[in-house]
Amino acid sequence: MPIASKIDLNRQIRAVLEMDGPVVCEVMVAPNEERIPRAASYIRPDGSMGSKPLEDLFPFLDREEFMANMIVKPLDE
């Protein structure tokens, strides 16, 4: 079910959530709209790619603030 307009968005989302079985809902957004928070990848010193964990999405918090809010020890980067 495509959602192409924000007009009556609550009703459209409710209709999707009330459908029986698996549903694919395609939401059309402006191509130049910034999507945040979002996952970010980086290149490790050995040249391989790495990705940040879900609790560390872009835009990134200051590392001190991030660590202060973590319940478990974050993975090493």
C-alpha positions as CSV (number, residue, x, y, z in Angstrom):
1,M,0.0,0.0,0.0
2,P,1.7,3.3,-1.1
3,I,1.4,6.4,1.0
4,A,2.1,9.3,-1.3
5,S,0.8,12.3,0.8
6,K,1.0,13.5,4.3
7,I,-2.7,14.5,4.1
8,D,-4.6,12.3,6.5
9,L,-1.4,10.4,7.3
10,N,-2.7,9.0,10.6
11,R,-5.6,7.3,8.9
12,Q,-3.4,5.9,6.2
13,I,-0.9,4.4,8.7
14,R,-3.8,3.1,10.8
15,A,-5.2,1.4,7.7
16,V,-1.9,-0.3,7.0
17,L,-1.5,-1.5,10.6
18,E,-5.0,-3.0,10.6
19,M,-4.4,-5.1,7.5
20,D,-4.3,-8.8,7.9
21,G,-1.0,-10.7,7.2
22,P,2.3,-9.3,6.0
23,V,2.1,-5.9,4.4
24,V,4.6,-3.8,2.4
25,C,4.0,-0.1,2.9
26,E,5.9,2.2,0.6
27,V,6.1,5.8,1.9
28,M,7.0,8.4,-0.7
29,V,9.2,11.2,0.6
30,A,10.9,14.2,-0.9
31,P,14.2,13.2,-2.5
32,N,16.1,16.0,-0.8
33,E,14.7,15.5,2.7
34,E,17.3,14.6,5.2
35,R,16.6,11.3,7.0
36,I,17.8,11.3,10.5
37,P,18.7,9.5,12.7
38,R,20.3,7.0,10.3
39,A,22.9,4.3,10.3
40,A,26.4,5.2,9.3
41,S,29.3,3.1,7.9
42,Y,33.0,3.8,8.2
43,I,36.3,2.5,6.8
44,R,38.5,0.7,9.4
45,P,42.3,1.2,9.4
46,D,42.7,-2.2,7.6
47,G,40.4,-1.0,4.7
48,S,37.4,-3.1,5.7
49,M,33.9,-1.5,6.3
50,G,32.3,-1.2,9.6
51,S,28.9,0.0,10.8
52,K,27.8,1.7,14.0
53,P,25.4,-0.2,16.3
54,L,21.8,0.9,16.4
55,E,22.2,2.8,19.6
56,D,24.9,5.0,17.9
57,L,23.1,6.6,14.9
58,F,24.0,9.7,13.0
59,P,23.9,12.6,14.0
60,F,26.4,11.3,16.6
61,L,26.4,12.4,20.2
62,D,29.5,13.7,21.7
63,R,31.4,10.6,22.8
64,E,31.3,11.6,26.5
65,E,27.5,12.0,26.4
66,F,27.1,8.8,24.4
67,M,29.1,6.8,27.0
68,A,27.2,8.4,29.9
69,N,23.9,7.2,28.4
70,M,25.1,3.6,27.6
71,I,23.8,0.8,29.9
72,V,26.2,-1.8,28.5
73,K,29.8,-1.4,27.2
74,P,29.7,-0.4,23.5
75,L,31.6,-2.5,21.0
76,D,35.0,-1.5,20.1
77,E,35.2,0.3,16.7
